[in-house]
Amino acid sequence: MSENVVHLHKDSTPAGPTVLAVVPDPAPPAPVPLWVRSGRAVKTAITHDRTKTTARAVARHSLYVVGGARIVGRRAWDGKTAARYERFMRTAEASGNMEAAAEWEERGQRYRDARHRRRMDLLHSPLDAAKGLAVGTGTGIGALVALGIVMAIATKDVTDVVTPLMAVVEFINLLIWIVQVVWDPAVSLGPFLALLALWAVGSKQQAAPQWALAATVRSGEGEPITPSIVVKALRNLGIAPLRTAIKEMGDAGASMLGPIRIAGCGVEVDVTLPSGVATDEVQKRRKKLAENLTRHEHEVFITIPEAARTVRLWIADSGALDEPIGPSPLVTDETMTANYKTGKAPWGQDLRGDAAAISLYQRHLLITGLSNQGKTAALRALALWLALDKSVQFWIADLKGIGDWAMFEGIAQVLIEGPSDDHVIRATEMVEDAVEEMNRRIEARRKDPSVVFEPLIVVVDEAQLAFMCPVVGDDKRPYGGSKATSRYFMGVRKVHNQGRAVDVLMWQGTQDPTDQNLPKLVREGAHTRASLVVGTESQAAMALGDKAVNAGAAPHLLRQGLDKGTLVVASDGITIPAGQPSITVRTHFIDDEPAAEVADRAKALRDGVTTLRVVDRGEERDTLADIAAVLGDAPRLRTNEILKRLHALDSKAYGDQWTNDRLKSLLEKHGEEPKKSHGVMVVHRDHVLRALANRDENGSASTTE
């Protein structure tokens, strides 16, 4: 095979004869030997998935017979001997329960005495059986002859005397013939039927090695929780005393377990730990226990009931907790009403799948968790239900300020929306006004103990902004902080101390709790404490209290982003299983549009409420536009210089509370941030103009932060 080479550029060399290059065809590959091809075919056939599956199935069903024989043999041995009593006695001794050990020993002795009496009776039974057989035979023959005599008298035929006796003889002969016919097939089929029975027992108990089981069972998907699986998971936790105790128990640890009960989308079982094993040792190994049970960590919950040395395991069905729950009854039932004193708000479902409703009567409320996990939605759902009781008043401060509570206009008497320090100041003054209202009610109650007040719910969402507010008032008292001079802190504390008695209640929602943005005295003043997912165990203790966390409450083990709206609740207002300090609730999510529809129903029940919408003090300023103005034509300015020019522009709006950090936060909110230039922080004019353009395109407005 050859071809001419054609050059597309001019060749300066003199023309010569054309040379044809001949390229030979490649040599054909050498044939693969037959034995190699056969070996490859055999290897492919042996390693094929279908071959493996078939071999595993054959091995599995064969081993079911072996396992079934072992199970039947053990059952027979237990039925004929006192082995089970010995096993239970050793188990009780290993767990340190000597009273139960003594009881099993006594039961075993009673069984041995009864067995001895039965064996002694067998010595006399042959003679008694022979006497009984003789008496029975004679009695039967006599009865048949008597019957024949009666028939002979009736028919006047003496031969009928033996007719009943001959009928019995013929019947016996028939039975013998049937046995002779059936005997050979029965002998042939008997072993097969026995093997089939053993296979059925082994198949039901999955009595085959793990490698031989089906893929679904081997991987644990949908695997039912059985006592053997729970004991094996506990044995492999890595707790040496627990593993040793289980090995010493004659029943391999089954006596540690209570009954496995169906509990919603999972099962629940109480485990009595042997002596020397602490409950917190099991709690600390929740992830390993879940993996041993072929579950994810979030699908296993460990709590401590009232019984000593006992842990309660709730194990979800695989994937059940990832399925959404249904819509809120507030949305689906347009006839629903509320009663502050006697009713319960439909909040969601517990892990058992039962409806979780909570009483809000005279209970201060705190909901916390990480950002964007459903805190506002959970808090707002309770307020929407309570709004259907027209006697309840609302004062609301939404320090996020993006319209989450806008539907309460016409329901709330006070509505503050915004994240600035001015909004925090207004929220603080609202709380202080609630303190004054509380004192007025207390004074009225003192004069007339029978007076009844309408409930007042004071809601502060994003309360961490109030605790962290740096502004100091004209009286030199800070608005934020956790000291006795802090106005917001002291206002909340006063409402917590006395507000419940006159139905002035404090509801707060806060995120990412710390001692700085959620002081201890404030969080411990709430009667109902609920937490979404938090970052650490210490934050979980801040949210719910040390007692609840030590007893198994674990909001820090929820999955951020995946368990949105899932709350761990500690409150006497919600039904909690006996012996547990908290309950996990998957709350109904009510979006903005259906929330507005519920709010409209609440407004229709009321005579009309004029909502005071509190805004920033003085003239509203467009901070982003002001920054662009003070920049002028300069391509960039240092942040300190910008703050000076802003203060000069409006000293009241841009006072001492404006710092470099606050300026940076404002720019970051609009997608920009100060940059370093020659070691100092500067703001670029182009960046500010770009932020203004983006904001105008989105149709938003920015006022003084």
C-alpha positions as CSV (number, residue, x, y, z in Angstrom):
1,M,0.0,0.0,0.0
2,S,1.5,3.4,-1.0
3,E,0.6,7.0,-1.7
4,N,2.2,10.2,-3.2
5,V,3.3,12.9,-0.9
6,V,2.1,16.3,-2.1
7,H,3.8,19.4,-0.6
8,L,1.6,22.5,-0.4
9,H,4.6,24.9,-0.2
10,K,7.1,25.6,-3.0
11,D,10.0,23.3,-3.0
12,S,13.3,25.1,-3.8
13,T,15.2,21.9,-4.5
14,P,15.5,20.9,-8.1
15,A,12.9,18.5,-9.4
16,G,13.9,14.8,-9.3
17,P,12.3,11.5,-9.9
18,T,9.2,10.7,-7.7
19,V,10.0,8.1,-5.1
20,L,7.1,5.7,-4.2
21,A,7.2,4.4,-0.6
22,V,5.8,1.0,-0.2
23,V,4.5,0.2,3.3
24,P,3.9,-3.5,3.9
25,D,0.7,-4.7,5.6
26,P,1.1,-5.6,9.3
27,A,1.6,-9.2,10.0
28,P,-1.6,-11.0,11.2
29,P,-1.7,-11.7,15.0
30,A,-0.7,-15.1,16.1
31,P,-3.6,-17.4,16.9
32,V,-4.6,-17.8,20.5
33,P,-4.1,-21.4,21.6
34,L,-7.2,-23.4,22.3
35,W,-6.3,-24.1,26.0
36,V,-5.9,-20.3,26.6
37,R,-9.3,-19.6,25.1
38,S,-10.8,-22.4,27.1
39,G,-9.3,-21.2,30.3
40,R,-10.6,-17.7,29.7
41,A,-14.1,-19.0,29.0
42,V,-14.0,-21.1,32.1
43,K,-12.7,-18.1,34.2
44,T,-15.4,-15.8,32.8
45,A,-18.1,-18.4,33.5
46,I,-16.9,-19.0,37.1
47,T,-16.5,-15.3,37.9
48,H,-19.8,-14.2,36.3
49,D,-22.2,-12.6,38.7
50,R,-24.9,-15.0,37.7
51,T,-22.7,-17.9,38.6
52,K,-21.8,-16.4,41.9
53,T,-25.5,-15.7,42.7
54,T,-26.5,-19.3,41.7
55,A,-23.7,-20.8,43.8
56,R,-24.6,-18.6,46.8
57,A,-28.3,-19.6,46.5
58,V,-27.4,-23.3,46.4
59,A,-25.1,-23.0,49.4
60,R,-27.6,-20.9,51.3
61,H,-30.5,-23.3,50.9
62,S,-28.3,-26.3,51.7
63,L,-27.1,-24.6,54.8
64,Y,-30.6,-23.8,55.8
65,V,-31.1,-27.5,56.4
66,V,-28.0,-27.7,58.5
67,G,-29.0,-24.6,60.5
68,G,-32.6,-25.9,60.9
69,A,-31.3,-29.2,62.2
70,R,-29.2,-27.3,64.7
71,I,-32.1,-25.2,65.8
72,V,-34.5,-28.2,66.1
73,G,-31.9,-30.2,68.0
74,R,-31.4,-27.4,70.5
75,R,-35.1,-27.0,71.0
76,A,-35.4,-30.7,71.6
77,W,-32.5,-30.7,74.1
78,D,-34.0,-27.7,75.9
79,G,-37.3,-29.5,76.1
80,K,-35.8,-32.7,77.5
81,T,-33.3,-31.2,79.9
82,A,-32.8,-28.4,82.3
83,A,-30.4,-26.6,80.0
84,R,-32.6,-23.5,79.5
85,Y,-32.8,-23.0,83.3
86,E,-29.0,-23.3,83.6
87,R,-28.6,-20.8,80.8
88,F,-30.9,-18.2,82.3
89,M,-29.3,-18.7,85.7
90,R,-25.8,-18.0,84.3
91,T,-27.2,-15.0,82.4
92,A,-28.7,-13.5,85.6
93,E,-25.4,-14.1,87.4
94,A,-23.4,-12.4,84.7
95,S,-25.6,-9.4,84.8
96,G,-25.3,-9.2,88.6
97,N,-29.0,-10.0,89.2
98,M,-28.7,-12.6,92.0
99,E,-32.4,-12.5,92.8
100,A,-33.3,-13.6,89.3
101,A,-30.5,-16.2,89.4
102,A,-32.0,-17.7,92.5
103,E,-35.5,-17.8,91.0
104,W,-34.2,-19.6,87.8
105,E,-32.3,-22.1,90.0
106,E,-35.6,-22.8,91.9
107,R,-37.5,-23.3,88.7
108,G,-34.8,-25.7,87.4
109,Q,-35.0,-27.7,90.6
110,R,-38.8,-28.0,90.3
111,Y,-38.4,-29.2,86.7
112,R,-35.9,-31.9,87.8
113,D,-38.2,-33.1,90.5
114,A,-41.1,-33.3,88.1
115,R,-39.0,-35.2,85.6
116,H,-37.8,-37.6,88.3
117,R,-41.5,-38.4,89.2
118,R,-42.3,-39.0,85.5
119,R,-39.4,-41.4,85.1
120,M,-40.4,-43.3,88.3
121,D,-43.9,-43.6,86.9
122,L,-42.5,-45.3,83.8
123,L,-41.3,-48.3,85.9
124,H,-45.0,-49.1,86.7
125,S,-46.5,-48.1,83.4
126,P,-45.9,-51.4,81.4
127,L,-47.9,-53.4,84.0
128,D,-50.6,-50.8,84.2
129,A,-50.7,-50.5,80.4
130,A,-51.1,-54.3,80.1
131,K,-53.9,-54.4,82.7
132,G,-55.6,-51.5,81.0
133,L,-55.3,-53.1,77.6
134,A,-56.8,-56.4,78.9
135,V,-59.6,-54.7,80.6
136,G,-60.3,-52.5,77.6
137,T,-60.3,-55.4,75.2
138,G,-62.6,-57.5,77.4
139,T,-65.0,-54.6,77.9
140,G,-65.0,-53.8,74.2
141,I,-65.7,-57.4,73.2
142,G,-68.4,-57.7,75.8
143,A,-70.0,-54.5,74.5
144,L,-69.9,-55.8,70.9
145,V,-71.4,-59.1,71.9
146,A,-74.2,-57.4,73.9
147,L,-74.9,-55.2,70.8
148,G,-75.1,-58.4,68.7
149,I,-77.5,-60.0,71.1
150,V,-79.8,-57.0,70.8
151,M,-79.6,-57.1,67.0
152,A,-80.3,-60.9,67.0
153,I,-83.4,-60.4,69.2
154,A,-84.6,-57.7,66.9
155,T,-84.0,-59.7,63.7
156,K,-84.7,-63.1,65.2
157,D,-81.5,-64.3,63.6
158,V,-79.0,-65.9,65.9
159,T,-76.1,-65.2,63.5
160,D,-76.4,-61.4,64.2
161,V,-74.8,-62.0,67.6
162,V,-71.3,-61.9,66.0
163,T,-72.1,-59.2,63.4
164,P,-70.7,-56.2,65.3
165,L,-67.6,-58.2,66.3
166,M,-67.0,-59.2,62.7
167,A,-67.5,-55.6,61.5
168,V,-64.7,-54.4,63.9
169,V,-62.5,-57.2,62.7
170,E,-63.0,-56.2,59.0
171,F,-62.3,-52.5,59.9
172,I,-59.0,-53.5,61.5
173,N,-58.2,-55.6,58.5
174,L,-58.9,-52.5,56.3
175,L,-56.6,-50.4,58.4
176,I,-53.8,-53.0,58.0
177,W,-54.3,-52.9,54.2
178,I,-54.1,-49.1,54.1
179,V,-50.9,-49.1,56.1
180,Q,-49.4,-51.7,53.8
181,V,-50.3,-49.6,50.8
182,V,-49.1,-46.3,52.3
183,W,-46.0,-47.6,54.1
184,D,-43.6,-47.8,51.2
185,P,-44.3,-44.3,49.8
186,A,-44.2,-42.9,53.4
187,V,-40.8,-44.5,54.0
188,S,-39.6,-43.0,50.7
189,L,-41.0,-39.5,51.2
190,G,-40.3,-39.4,55.0
191,P,-36.7,-38.2,54.8
192,F,-37.5,-35.7,52.1
193,L,-40.4,-34.3,54.2
194,A,-38.0,-34.2,57.2
195,L,-35.4,-32.2,55.2
196,L,-38.1,-29.9,54.0
197,A,-39.2,-29.2,57.6
198,L,-35.7,-28.5,58.6
199,W,-35.2,-26.2,55.6
200,A,-38.3,-24.3,56.6
201,V,-37.0,-23.7,60.1
202,G,-33.6,-22.7,58.9
203,S,-35.0,-20.4,56.2
204,K,-37.3,-18.6,58.7
205,Q,-34.3,-18.0,61.1
206,Q,-31.9,-17.1,58.3
207,A,-29.6,-19.9,59.7
208,A,-26.8,-19.6,57.1
209,P,-23.4,-17.8,57.1
210,Q,-23.4,-14.2,56.2
211,W,-21.6,-14.7,52.9
212,A,-24.4,-17.1,51.7
213,L,-27.3,-14.8,52.5
214,A,-29.1,-12.8,49.8
215,A,-27.7,-9.5,48.8
216,T,-30.5,-7.4,50.4
217,V,-30.1,-9.2,53.7
218,R,-26.3,-9.1,53.5
219,S,-26.2,-5.4,52.9
220,G,-28.7,-4.7,55.6
221,E,-31.2,-2.8,53.4
222,G,-34.6,-3.3,55.0
223,E,-33.2,-5.8,57.5
224,P,-35.7,-6.3,60.4
225,I,-34.4,-5.7,63.8
226,T,-34.2,-8.9,65.8
227,P,-32.8,-9.7,69.2
228,S,-29.8,-11.4,67.8
229,I,-29.0,-8.4,65.7
230,V,-29.3,-6.0,68.6
231,V,-27.1,-8.2,70.9
232,K,-24.5,-8.5,68.2
233,A,-24.4,-4.8,67.7
234,L,-24.0,-4.2,71.4
235,R,-21.3,-6.9,71.6
236,N,-19.3,-5.2,68.9
237,L,-19.4,-1.7,70.4
238,G,-15.9,-2.0,71.7
239,I,-16.9,-2.0,75.4
240,A,-14.8,-4.8,77.0
241,P,-17.0,-5.5,80.1
242,L,-20.1,-5.6,77.9
243,R,-18.5,-8.0,75.4
244,T,-17.3,-10.3,78.2
245,A,-20.6,-10.3,80.0
246,I,-22.5,-11.2,76.8
247,K,-20.0,-14.1,76.1
248,E,-20.6,-15.4,79.7
249,M,-24.4,-15.3,79.3
250,G,-25.8,-18.7,78.4
251,D,-28.4,-17.2,76.1
252,A,-25.8,-15.1,74.3
253,G,-27.2,-11.9,75.8
254,A,-30.8,-12.2,74.8
255,S,-32.0,-11.7,78.4
256,M,-30.6,-8.1,78.3
257,L,-33.4,-7.1,75.9
258,G,-37.0,-6.2,76.6
259,P,-39.6,-6.9,74.0
260,I,-39.0,-5.2,70.6
261,R,-42.0,-3.0,70.0
262,I,-43.2,-1.3,66.8
263,A,-42.9,2.4,67.3
264,G,-44.0,4.5,64.4
265,C,-41.5,4.2,61.5
266,G,-39.2,2.1,63.5
267,V,-38.9,-0.2,66.6
268,E,-38.1,0.4,70.2
269,V,-36.3,-1.8,72.7
270,D,-35.0,-1.4,76.3
271,V,-31.6,-2.9,77.0
272,T,-30.6,-3.7,80.6
273,L,-26.9,-3.4,80.7
274,P,-24.8,-5.9,82.8
275,S,-23.0,-4.8,85.9
276,G,-19.9,-2.7,85.2
277,V,-21.3,-1.1,82.1
278,A,-22.4,2.6,82.3
279,T,-25.2,3.9,80.1
280,D,-23.1,6.9,78.9
281,E,-20.6,4.4,77.4
282,V,-23.3,3.2,75.0
283,Q,-24.5,6.8,74.3
284,K,-21.0,7.9,73.3
285,R,-20.9,5.1,70.7
286,R,-24.1,6.0,68.9
287,K,-22.5,6.1,65.5
288,K,-20.9,2.8,65.9
289,L,-24.0,1.2,67.2
290,A,-26.0,2.5,64.3
291,E,-23.5,1.1,61.8
292,N,-23.6,-2.2,63.6
293,L,-27.4,-2.2,63.2
294,T,-27.0,-1.4,59.5
295,R,-28.5,2.1,60.0
296,H,-27.3,5.6,59.6
297,E,-26.4,7.6,62.7
298,H,-29.5,9.8,62.5
299,E,-31.7,6.7,62.4
300,V,-30.8,5.5,65.9
301,F,-31.7,7.4,69.1
302,I,-30.5,6.5,72.5
303,T,-32.3,7.7,75.6
304,I,-32.1,6.9,79.3
305,P,-35.4,5.8,80.9
306,E,-36.1,5.7,84.6
307,A,-35.0,2.1,85.1
308,A,-31.5,1.7,86.4
309,R,-28.7,0.5,84.1
310,T,-31.1,0.7,81.1
311,V,-30.8,2.4,77.7
312,R,-33.8,2.7,75.4
313,L,-33.0,2.3,71.7
314,W,-35.3,3.7,69.0
315,I,-34.2,2.3,65.6
316,A,-35.8,3.7,62.4
317,D,-36.7,1.7,59.3
318,S,-34.0,2.3,56.7
319,G,-34.7,5.7,54.9
320,A,-37.9,6.3,56.8
321,L,-36.7,9.6,58.3
322,D,-35.9,11.0,54.9
323,E,-39.5,10.8,53.8
324,P,-41.4,14.1,54.3
325,I,-44.4,14.3,56.6
326,G,-47.7,15.7,55.5
327,P,-48.9,19.3,55.5
328,S,-50.0,21.1,58.6
329,P,-53.6,20.7,59.8
330,L,-53.6,24.5,59.9
331,V,-53.4,24.5,56.1
332,T,-55.7,21.5,55.3
333,D,-58.4,22.2,57.9
334,E,-59.9,25.7,57.3
335,T,-62.4,25.2,60.2
336,M,-59.6,24.8,62.8
337,T,-59.7,27.2,65.8
338,A,-57.4,27.7,68.7
339,N,-57.8,28.0,72.5
340,Y,-54.9,29.5,74.4
341,K,-55.8,28.0,77.7
342,T,-57.0,24.5,76.8
343,G,-55.8,23.8,73.2
344,K,-52.6,22.4,71.8
345,A,-50.9,23.6,68.6
346,P,-50.4,21.0,65.9
347,W,-46.7,21.2,65.5
348,G,-45.7,18.1,63.6
349,Q,-45.0,14.4,64.2
350,D,-42.8,12.5,66.6
351,L,-40.6,9.7,65.5
352,R,-43.4,7.2,66.1
353,G,-45.4,8.9,63.5
354,D,-48.0,10.2,66.0
355,A,-49.2,13.8,65.9
356,A,-47.1,16.1,68.1
357,A,-49.1,18.9,69.7
358,I,-47.9,21.4,72.2
359,S,-49.6,23.5,74.9
360,L,-48.6,27.1,74.9
361,Y,-50.5,28.1,78.0
362,Q,-48.4,30.3,80.3
363,R,-45.1,29.0,78.9
364,H,-42.2,31.1,77.8
365,L,-40.6,29.7,74.7
366,L,-37.1,29.5,73.3
367,I,-36.2,28.0,69.9
368,T,-32.6,27.9,68.7
369,G,-30.4,26.2,66.1
370,L,-28.1,26.9,63.3
371,S,-29.0,29.4,60.5
372,N,-31.4,28.3,57.8
373,Q,-32.6,25.2,59.5
374,G,-36.3,26.1,60.0
375,K,-36.3,28.1,63.2
376,T,-38.5,30.9,62.0
377,A,-40.9,28.5,60.4
378,A,-41.3,26.4,63.6
379,L,-41.8,29.6,65.7
380,R,-44.2,31.1,63.2
381,A,-46.3,28.0,63.0
382,L,-47.1,28.2,66.7
383,A,-47.9,31.9,66.4
384,L,-50.2,31.2,63.4
385,W,-52.2,28.6,65.4
386,L,-52.5,30.9,68.4
387,A,-53.6,33.7,66.2
388,L,-56.8,31.8,65.6
389,D,-57.7,32.6,69.2
390,K,-58.9,36.2,68.8
391,S,-58.2,37.0,72.5
392,V,-54.5,36.7,72.1
393,Q,-52.4,39.8,71.5
394,F,-49.1,39.8,69.7
395,W,-46.1,42.2,69.8
396,I,-43.5,41.0,67.3
397,A,-40.0,42.1,66.5
398,D,-38.5,40.4,63.4
399,L,-34.8,41.3,63.5
400,K,-34.1,39.5,60.3
401,G,-36.4,41.8,58.4
402,I,-37.1,40.0,55.2
403,G,-40.8,39.6,55.5
404,D,-41.1,36.3,57.4
405,W,-43.7,37.9,59.7
406,A,-45.3,40.3,57.3
407,M,-48.6,38.4,57.3
408,F,-49.1,39.4,61.0
409,E,-49.9,43.0,60.0
410,G,-53.5,43.3,61.1
411,I,-53.0,40.7,63.8
412,A,-50.1,42.0,65.8
413,Q,-50.4,45.3,67.6
414,V,-46.7,46.0,67.2
415,L,-44.6,44.8,64.2
416,I,-40.9,45.6,64.0
417,E,-39.0,44.4,60.9
418,G,-35.3,45.0,60.3
419,P,-31.8,44.0,61.3
420,S,-30.3,47.4,62.1
421,D,-29.3,48.7,65.6
422,D,-32.3,51.1,65.4
423,H,-34.6,48.1,65.0
424,V,-32.9,46.4,68.0
425,I,-33.4,49.5,70.0
426,R,-37.1,49.5,69.1
427,A,-37.3,45.8,70.0
428,T,-35.7,46.5,73.4
429,E,-38.2,49.3,74.0
430,M,-41.0,46.9,73.1
431,V,-39.8,44.4,75.7
432,E,-39.6,47.2,78.3
433,D,-43.1,48.2,77.4
434,A,-44.1,44.6,78.0
435,V,-42.5,44.8,81.4
436,E,-44.6,47.9,82.2
437,E,-47.8,46.1,81.0
438,M,-46.8,43.2,83.2
439,N,-46.4,45.5,86.2
440,R,-49.8,47.1,85.5
441,R,-51.5,43.8,85.4
442,I,-49.8,42.6,88.6
443,E,-51.0,45.8,90.3
444,A,-54.5,45.2,89.0
445,R,-54.5,41.6,90.1
446,R,-53.3,42.7,93.6
447,K,-56.4,44.9,93.8
448,D,-58.8,42.4,92.3
449,P,-57.6,38.7,92.3
450,S,-60.5,37.8,90.0
451,V,-59.4,40.0,87.1
452,V,-58.6,38.2,83.9
453,F,-56.2,39.5,81.2
454,E,-55.9,38.8,77.5
455,P,-52.8,36.9,76.7
456,L,-49.9,39.0,75.4
457,I,-47.2,37.1,73.3
458,V,-44.0,39.1,72.9
459,V,-42.0,37.5,70.0
460,V,-38.4,38.4,69.2
461,D,-37.0,36.5,66.2
462,E,-33.2,36.6,65.7
463,A,-32.8,37.6,69.3
464,Q,-29.1,37.1,69.1
465,L,-28.9,40.5,67.4
466,A,-30.4,42.1,70.5
467,F,-28.0,40.4,72.9
468,M,-25.0,41.4,70.7
469,C,-26.1,45.0,70.0
470,P,-23.2,47.4,70.8
471,V,-25.2,50.6,71.1
472,V,-25.2,52.5,74.4
473,G,-28.1,54.7,75.3
474,D,-28.1,58.2,76.6
475,D,-28.4,56.8,80.1
476,K,-25.0,55.0,79.6
477,R,-26.7,51.6,79.7
478,P,-26.0,49.2,76.8
479,Y,-28.9,47.8,74.9
480,G,-27.2,44.4,74.4
481,G,-25.0,42.3,76.6
482,S,-25.7,39.9,79.5
483,K,-25.0,42.1,82.5
484,A,-27.5,43.7,84.9
485,T,-27.0,47.0,83.0
486,S,-28.2,45.5,79.7
487,R,-31.6,46.8,78.8
488,Y,-32.8,44.0,76.6
489,F,-31.3,41.3,78.9
490,M,-33.0,42.8,82.0
491,G,-36.3,43.3,80.2
492,V,-36.4,39.6,79.2
493,R,-35.4,38.5,82.7
494,K,-38.2,40.5,84.3
495,V,-40.8,39.0,81.9
496,H,-39.5,35.5,82.6
497,N,-39.7,36.1,86.4
498,Q,-43.3,37.4,86.7
499,G,-44.9,37.5,83.3
500,R,-46.4,34.0,83.3
501,A,-48.7,34.9,86.3
502,V,-50.5,37.6,84.3
503,D,-50.2,36.0,80.8
504,V,-47.4,38.1,79.5
505,L,-45.1,35.6,77.7
506,M,-41.8,35.8,76.0
507,W,-41.1,33.9,72.8
508,Q,-37.6,34.1,71.4
509,G,-35.9,32.6,68.3
510,T,-32.1,32.7,68.1
511,Q,-29.4,31.0,66.1
512,D,-26.0,29.4,66.8
513,P,-26.2,29.8,70.7
514,T,-23.3,30.9,72.7
515,D,-22.9,32.4,76.2
516,Q,-22.6,35.8,74.5
517,N,-25.6,35.8,72.3
518,L,-27.9,33.7,74.6
519,P,-27.1,34.2,78.3
520,K,-27.6,31.4,80.7
521,L,-30.2,33.2,82.8
522,V,-32.3,33.9,79.8
523,R,-32.3,30.4,78.2
524,E,-33.0,28.8,81.6
525,G,-36.0,31.1,82.1
526,A,-38.0,29.4,79.2
527,H,-40.5,26.7,80.1
528,T,-40.4,25.3,76.6
529,R,-37.0,24.8,75.0
530,A,-36.5,23.5,71.5
531,S,-33.4,23.1,69.4
532,L,-32.9,22.3,65.7
533,V,-29.5,21.1,64.7
534,V,-26.6,22.8,66.5
535,G,-22.8,22.4,66.0
536,T,-21.6,20.9,69.3
537,E,-22.8,19.1,72.4
538,S,-22.1,22.2,74.5
539,Q,-24.5,24.2,72.3
540,A,-27.1,21.4,72.7
541,A,-26.7,21.8,76.5
542,M,-27.2,25.6,76.1
543,A,-30.3,25.0,74.1
544,L,-32.0,22.3,76.2
545,G,-30.1,22.1,79.4
546,D,-27.5,19.7,80.8
547,K,-30.1,17.3,82.2
548,A,-31.8,16.7,78.9
549,V,-28.5,16.2,77.0
550,N,-27.1,13.9,79.6
551,A,-30.2,11.8,79.3
552,G,-29.9,11.4,75.6
553,A,-31.2,14.6,73.9
554,A,-28.9,15.2,70.9
555,P,-29.7,18.0,68.5
556,H,-26.0,18.2,67.8
557,L,-26.3,14.8,66.1
558,L,-29.0,16.0,63.6
559,R,-27.9,16.5,60.0
560,Q,-27.4,20.1,59.0
561,G,-29.4,20.8,55.8
562,L,-31.0,17.3,55.8
563,D,-33.0,17.5,59.0
564,K,-34.5,21.0,58.5
565,G,-37.5,21.5,60.7
566,T,-36.6,18.6,63.1
567,L,-36.6,19.8,66.7
568,V,-35.6,18.2,70.0
569,V,-38.1,19.6,72.5
570,A,-37.9,19.7,76.3
571,S,-41.2,20.9,77.8
572,D,-44.0,19.8,80.0
573,G,-46.4,21.2,77.4
574,I,-45.9,18.3,75.0
575,T,-46.4,14.6,75.6
576,I,-43.0,12.9,76.2
577,P,-42.7,9.2,76.6
578,A,-42.3,8.1,80.3
579,G,-38.8,8.3,81.6
580,Q,-37.5,10.5,78.7
581,P,-36.4,14.1,79.1
582,S,-37.2,15.2,75.6
583,I,-38.9,14.3,72.3
584,T,-37.9,14.7,68.7
585,V,-40.5,16.4,66.5
586,R,-40.5,16.7,62.8
587,T,-42.4,20.0,62.3
588,H,-44.9,20.8,59.5
589,F,-43.5,23.4,57.2
590,I,-45.9,26.2,56.3
591,D,-44.7,28.3,53.4
592,D,-45.3,32.0,53.1
593,E,-48.4,31.8,50.9
594,P,-50.3,29.2,53.0
595,A,-49.1,31.1,56.1
596,A,-50.7,34.3,54.7
597,E,-54.0,32.3,54.1
598,V,-54.0,31.1,57.8
599,A,-53.3,34.7,58.9
600,D,-56.3,35.9,56.8
601,R,-58.5,33.5,58.6
602,A,-57.2,34.8,61.9
603,K,-57.8,38.4,60.8
604,A,-61.4,37.5,59.9
605,L,-62.0,36.4,63.6
606,R,-60.9,39.7,64.9
607,D,-62.7,43.1,64.9
608,G,-59.7,44.8,63.3
609,V,-56.3,45.5,64.6
610,T,-54.2,48.5,63.7
611,T,-50.6,47.4,63.5
612,L,-48.0,49.8,64.6
613,R,-45.1,49.2,62.1
614,V,-42.0,50.5,63.8
615,V,-39.2,51.8,61.5
616,D,-35.8,53.5,62.0
617,R,-35.7,56.7,63.9
618,G,-35.5,59.9,62.0
619,E,-35.0,60.1,58.3
620,E,-34.3,56.9,56.4
621,R,-31.0,56.9,54.7
622,D,-29.8,54.8,51.8
623,T,-26.4,53.7,53.2
624,L,-25.1,52.2,50.0
625,A,-25.9,55.4,48.1
626,D,-24.3,57.5,50.9
627,I,-21.1,55.5,50.6
628,A,-21.0,56.1,46.8
629,A,-21.6,59.8,47.5
630,V,-18.7,60.2,50.0
631,L,-16.4,58.3,47.6
632,G,-17.0,60.9,44.9
633,D,-14.6,60.5,42.1
634,A,-12.0,58.7,44.1
635,P,-11.3,55.2,42.8
636,R,-10.9,53.9,46.3
637,L,-10.8,55.2,49.9
638,R,-9.7,53.7,53.2
639,T,-12.5,52.4,55.4
640,N,-11.6,54.8,58.2
641,E,-11.9,57.8,55.8
642,I,-15.3,56.6,54.6
643,L,-16.6,56.3,58.2
644,K,-15.4,59.9,58.9
645,R,-17.1,61.2,55.8
646,L,-20.4,59.3,56.6
647,H,-20.3,60.8,60.1
648,A,-19.9,64.2,58.6
649,L,-22.8,63.6,56.3
650,D,-25.2,62.6,59.1
651,S,-23.8,62.4,62.6
652,K,-27.1,61.0,64.0
653,A,-27.4,58.2,61.5
654,Y,-23.7,57.4,61.3
655,G,-22.7,57.7,64.9
656,D,-20.1,55.8,67.1
657,Q,-21.9,52.5,66.5
658,W,-20.6,52.5,62.9
659,T,-17.3,50.6,62.8
660,N,-15.1,48.9,60.2
661,D,-16.8,45.6,60.9
662,R,-20.2,47.0,60.4
663,L,-19.2,48.6,57.1
664,K,-17.7,45.3,56.0
665,S,-20.9,43.4,56.9
666,L,-23.0,45.9,54.9
667,L,-20.9,45.5,51.8
668,E,-20.8,41.7,52.1
669,K,-24.5,41.7,52.3
670,H,-24.6,43.2,48.8
671,G,-22.0,40.8,47.4
672,E,-18.9,43.1,47.9
673,E,-16.4,43.6,50.6
674,P,-13.4,45.9,51.4
675,K,-10.1,44.8,50.0
676,K,-6.6,45.3,51.3
677,S,-4.3,47.7,49.4
678,H,-0.7,48.2,50.7
679,G,-1.7,46.7,54.0
680,V,-4.8,48.9,54.7
681,M,-8.5,48.1,54.1
682,V,-10.0,50.1,51.3
683,V,-13.4,50.3,49.5
684,H,-13.4,50.5,45.7
685,R,-15.8,52.9,44.0
686,D,-16.4,50.4,41.2
687,H,-17.5,47.8,43.7
688,V,-20.0,50.1,45.4
689,L,-21.5,51.2,42.0
690,R,-21.8,47.6,41.0
691,A,-23.6,46.7,44.2
692,L,-26.0,49.6,43.6
693,A,-26.7,48.5,40.1
694,N,-27.3,44.9,41.2
695,R,-29.6,46.1,43.9
696,D,-31.6,48.3,41.6
697,E,-32.0,45.5,39.1
698,N,-33.4,43.3,41.9
699,G,-35.8,46.1,42.9
700,S,-34.7,46.3,46.5
701,A,-33.9,49.2,48.7
702,S,-31.4,49.6,51.4
703,T,-31.7,51.9,54.4
704,T,-29.4,52.8,57.2
705,E,-28.2,49.5,58.7
